[in-house]
Amino acid sequence: MLINKSCGRSGSDFSEHNRLSRADNNKNGPGGSGLSSAAWMAAAILIGVTAPSLAKDGKTAAASAVDESYILKNAKNTKEWPSHGLDYAETRFSRLNQINDKNVNKIGPLWSYNLNSQAGVEVTPLVVDGVMYVTASWSIVHALDARTGKKLWTYDPEVPRSHGFKGCCDVVNRGVALHKGKVFVGTYDGRLVALDAGSGKKLWEVDTISDSGAGADHSYTITGAPRVIKGKVIIGNGGAEYGVRGYITAYDAETGKKAWRWYTVPGDPDKPYENEAMKEAAKTWDPSGRYWELGGGGTVWNSIVFDPELDLMYFGTGNGSPWSHHKRSPKGGDNLYLASIVALKPDTGEYVWHYQETPGDNWDYTSTQDLILADLKIGGKKRKVILHAPKNGFFFVVDRTNGEFISAKNFVDVNWATGYDDKGRPIENPETRSIDKAYDIVPGPFGGHNWHSMSFNTDLGLAYIPAQNVPLTLAEDDTWTPDSHDEVGQVMAGTGWNTARLLNSVPPTSKAFGRLVAWDPVQQKEVWRQDYDSPWNGGTLTTAGNLVFQGTADGRFVAYDAANGKKLWESETGTGVVAAPMTYEIDGKQYVSIAVGWGGVYGKFQRATDYATPGAIYTYALDASQKLPEFTQYPMSDLLSGVKYDPADVEEGTALYVSNCLFCHGVPGVDRGGNIRNLGYVGKGTIENLDKFVFKGPMASQGMPDFTGKLTGDNVNKIKAFIQATAEAVAKGSGD
């Protein structure tokens, strides 16, 4: 599936550190200096930089001015990056042009900061008042001096590592929100925390799950960045693979008091509906499927945008739970508001409109990918639109004033539908809903575009999409029932997954790919593309300097000509990149930063580099030449051999492995491992002593579940038989 590609050199051939990022002996105070506040400010003036603003207690008063007007004002020059997608429209289009298509080949590393993360890093950093705010895995927040990368403070919410298995897609976090001197972060275990922006001290904390009706064994998580809209912190949750009911909630930014909550799918029809929208949605679900007991899905785990002029907020909703439409709603129905764009009034959470992109979702086609607001001239008329490239492979243009469908065109190959009719409904291929046979669905459940951030250059009118395909066949699981959906052999059922689907019961024939696509949303056509060795490449940034920046799965940070796609510059990163870059200006100097660190659901078991360098922030500037940290080689053993097993155990061991191990460790010896090792390429001793890892093992501190009480010693022996037998089959097939 993957081409393994070494990144070549380590970072050791970069020249001496830039003088602004030396001072290795600095330990305390602003910017990491041991000087007093007054002395530090004086020193900063002498070396030609400006210190972060200081309060009377010596703590930074960063972000104290950030509110709606601040974000709107900054959008005119984009010198800072105060919110997740840069501006309320989340264009990720910077108006900075000091670094441009003529001189980008002269940028180099200025500073780096070690996030000490072995899991995925998906954050877009925020920068305000010379301070950068970033998150790492396990929802840990870091505040840095944005000029030098020196740590100001760190906040660890101490997410229990036992919670790690309760999310499908790695223990990641996509960033924070800022508002009036506070930093807001959602934690992996479902809390929303407000911190003092100057000190990192916790100001308040709320549990976003305790009042959801979920039991103690819930599998809600938070991986997305909060947004602050009109003084309210808006956050959604993940967990649709585990059987949860999606919702989005607003909390008062000052106190943490809940202002409103809007559910995305209806609840128990024997109980009063929360609002008229839920009453209408219930008409599109078949109650014979007991969807409210299965959760329904529709989680809001990523994209949230705001139009201050229209006073509307928009968000995308997730997939159905379980994935199988036939199982959760046997008599059919559109299943609102799954896989939809929804508009609400931010003050009250009142429903305004929706547009459903994938009615009756049957393929894990979430609509949680980035929403971007734009004003485009279409058919001779200026329209206020939403641009969207969700998992299902079609690029949508929707009127954001009323939800009217304008157009949709596939930006990758698709086989589940041939297009959309004039009313905005897909023209489906009936075979892809077959309950009798497996189908190689394209794009697969990993999506034609996943959460990796899209950007939109308003000067050129082009969107930049990290496009892909990961081949996967889907089939109905005939053994699944609502009362017994955790049988051995059902995909990851041992860790709580509930898909009612069989994955790759027959081999897929579609091709894996990754590419960067420049897309014209008015003409609905591709303008240029760059092809990559692997899927799962990072998000994009575009600038007024006629540039597009993107990190790649094979460990590079690349700049392209935004108009024609010509590669202009690249730097090695020592790890695959999934996050989106950002840029900012301080004292007339432009910086470009990117968070690196391989991971996410695909990155847990697949990779495209020979490196496993810990997650980090790299920052670049013109004429800079700091040495990047040494890159760490991926720990790779020979193909497993010599573990004794009973061949009669292999069949049952296969089912046990699929139910408990597959989406973390991949197929033994076939996949080569991601940020979690492939068990076909670990030492013989590890597999012979597998029980010592499975039951209260040493990897629990990194999030591996404890299978005590869930598996038996006999089960583990059968899993060992499958691992060794599969490795032997791989060796035989390769001629080793």
Salt bridges, closest charged atoms under 4 A:
ASP13 OD2 - ARG9 NH1 2.39
GLU90 OE2 - ARG227 NE 2.80
ASP101 OD1 - LYS102 NZ 3.45
GLU122 OE1 - ARG174 NE 3.02
ASP145 OD1 - ARG147 NH1 3.98
ASP189 OD2 - ARG191 NH2 3.19
GLU205 OE1 - ARG191 NH1 3.22
GLU205 OE1 - LYS202 NZ 3.10
ASP211 OD2 - LYS258 NZ 2.73
ASP211 OD1 - ARG261 NH1 3.07
GLU254 OE1 - LYS182 NZ 3.10
GLU274 OE2 - ARG245 NH1 3.05
GLU280 OE2 - LYS283 NZ 2.98
GLU293 OE1 - ARG290 NE 2.94
ASP307 OD2 - ARG400 NE 2.65
GLU309 OE1 - LYS384 NZ 3.27
ASP311 OD1 - LYS230 NZ 3.08
ASP334 OD2 - ARG425 NH1 3.01
ASP347 OD2 - LYS230 NZ 2.85
ASP347 OD1 - LYS232 NZ 3.97
GLU350 OE1 - LYS345 NZ 3.62
GLU357 OE2 - HIS388 ND1 2.79
ASP364 OD2 - LYS391 NZ 3.00
ASP375 OD2 - LYS384 NZ 3.95
ASP375 OD1 - ARG400 NH2 2.95
ASP399 OD2 - ARG383 NH2 3.04
GLU404 OE1 - ARG383 NH2 3.59
GLU428 OE1 - ARG433 NE 2.71
GLU431 OE1 - LYS437 NZ 3.18
GLU476 OE1 - LYS327 NZ 2.84
GLU476 OE2 - ARG501 NH1 3.06
ASP483 OD1 - ARG290 NH2 2.60
GLU526 OE2 - ARG529 NE 2.96
ASP531 OD1 - ARG515 NE 3.45
ASP531 OD1 - ARG529 NH1 3.99
ASP533 OD2 - LYS5 NZ 3.81
ASP554 OD2 - LYS5 NZ 3.85
ASP554 OD1 - ARG556 NE 3.13
GLU570 OE1 - ARG556 NH1 2.94
GLU570 OE1 - LYS567 NZ 2.80
GLU572 OE1 - ARG9 NE 3.44
GLU585 OE2 - LYS79 NZ 3.79
ASP587 OD2 - ARG147 NE 3.88
ASP610 OD1 - ARG607 NH1 3.53
GLU652 OE1 - LYS718 NZ 2.92
GLU688 OE2 - LYS684 NZ 3.79
ASP706 OD2 - LYS696 NZ 3.93
ASP714 OD2 - LYS718 NZ 3.15
